[in-house]
Amino acid sequence: MVYLKQVNIQSEEFPVLDRYPFNLKIFQNTDTIKFNKTITMFIGENGTGKSTLLKAIAYKCGIHIWQSEFNLRCEPNPHEEDLYKSISIQWENGAVPGSFFGSQIFSHFAKNLEEWAMHDSGMLNYFGGKSLITQSHGQSLMSYFQSRYNIKGLYFLDEPETALSPSSLVELLNLLIKITKQGHAQFIIATHSPFLMALPDAKIFTFDNTTIEPIKYKNTDYYKLYKNFMNNPAKFIKT
């Protein structure tokens, strides 16, 4: 199921062109991103803007993103969170609810859930029936994914591989396949993981060029690097 059909980046509405993220040529040069698959991947090196755009789209879709209370910066950027103001979205058949996942956000959520469960233990039933903070980080993530993504909606994941082992990544891969076959969820995922990029029928957009462009899995630098490393690790190790 595709709920979010298209995102338009309106560069003519950028408030500045010399501050992040508006100084990124990739946002200045890209007009439209079309979503025609139930799973879309944003890939690219750090600093290319994939997570920033992911958050901006989530904001524009009306999805709340928990923020850390610690926001002090030695060099504050008043435009850092403003990209959503310069994009527009098109729904397929009207807006749907959803959620935004990030590793730091999840840590705050798990602690809050623990406090809620002290007053109403039934709260845990919505997230696998166990306390998230008494499980390993990887186990708690999978409990969250398995429960939350069974609900109809649009889901944003920002580098979910951060705290997952390779085996857990494969488990997440198969969970996403299972959920998308049920036809009630759409995912947009920013990732560095070649495991997740291997999702069958996923649409991959690379942020490593001058515009946001689709790319085939086996053409990604991630696939090539991992494959070459596994075939000949000594080639990459400096002694």
NORVEN-V736522 format. One record per helix or strand of 3 or more residues. SS is the DSSP state (@ for helix, = for strand). FROM is the first residue (numbers start at 0). TO is the last residue. If there is no record, write none. Layout:
ss->SS from->FROM to->TO
ss->SS from->FROM to->TO
//
This chain:
ss->= from->3 to->8
ss->@ from->10 to->12
ss->@ from->24 to->28
ss->= from->31 to->33
ss->= from->38 to->42
ss->@ from->49 to->59
ss->@ from->82 to->85
ss->= from->86 to->90
ss->= from->97 to->101
ss->@ from->102 to->118
ss->@ from->120 to->126
ss->@ from->136 to->147
ss->= from->152 to->157
ss->@ from->159 to->162
ss->@ from->165 to->181
ss->= from->184 to->189
ss->@ from->193 to->196
ss->= from->202 to->205
ss->@ from->216 to->218
ss->@ from->220 to->230
ss->@ from->232 to->234
//
